[in-house]
Amino acid sequence: MKAEIITPDYKVFEAEIKSIRVPGKKGSFQVLKDHAPIISTLENGPVIIVDMTGKETVYEISGGVIEVRMNKIILLAESVK
């Protein structure tokens, strides 16, 4: 599945991934291949991405929104560290 992390200023990340874990408003949740469509607001916290080789990358976000649809993930973050 393809994932993008975008801020108002620039694109932070774009690649094929195995999974992503995000800090949702009602708790952290993970998205895997063939996940049901969802739109959710996000809290401040870590976004953990596992790439196709199994390598884990962590980004700290300051709130935002995630959309998952047809194995494509778009995460719009207020800011990323």
N, C-alpha and C positions, 0 to 999 in steps of 0.2 A: 504494500500500500504506500501511497505517496503522502508525504507530510510537508507542510510549510509553516514556518513561524515568522510572523510579520509584525513589525511595530509601525507606528505612524511615520517613522523616518526611513526605515530600510528593511530588507528581507534578511533575517538572521540565519535561517536554515531552510534547506530544500533538498530532500532525498527520499529514496525508497527506504522504508523501515519495517521492522518486525512488530514493534509495539511502542506505545507512548503512554505514560502515566502523568496525569495532570491534577492540580489542586482545585477541584470543583467546590462550589459554594456549600454543598452538603457533604463534603468529604472527597478525598482523593479517589480517582477512578482510572482504570486502564482501558485502552482501546486496542483491540487486536483485529486481524484481517476479518472481513465480512461482518463487522460490527453493525448493529442497527443504526439507521440515521439518527443523529442527535445534534442539538444545539444547546450549549450550556455556558453559563457565566463562570468565570474563574476567580479564585482568590489569589493573594500573594503566596508564592511558594515555588517549589521545584517542579520543573517539567523534566521527566526522565525519558530519554529516547533510547531504544535499543535498535541499532542498525542491522542490516542484513548479515553482517559478520558476527553479530552478538556483542559488539562493543557498545557500552553504555555511555551516554553523554547527558550531562545535567545543565539546564539553564534555569536561572532564578527569574521568575516573572513578577511583575507588579500588576496583577489583575488582568482581565481580558475576557475573550469569548472564544469558544472552540466550536467548529462545525465539522461533523463527520458525515460523509455521504458517499456511497459507492466506492469505498476503499480510498477516499481522498480526505485528508485532514487539513483544515486550515485553522490555525491558531492565531488570533489577532491579540497581541499583548500590548498593554499600555507602555511597558518598558521591559527590557531584558538585560540581565547582568551576565 
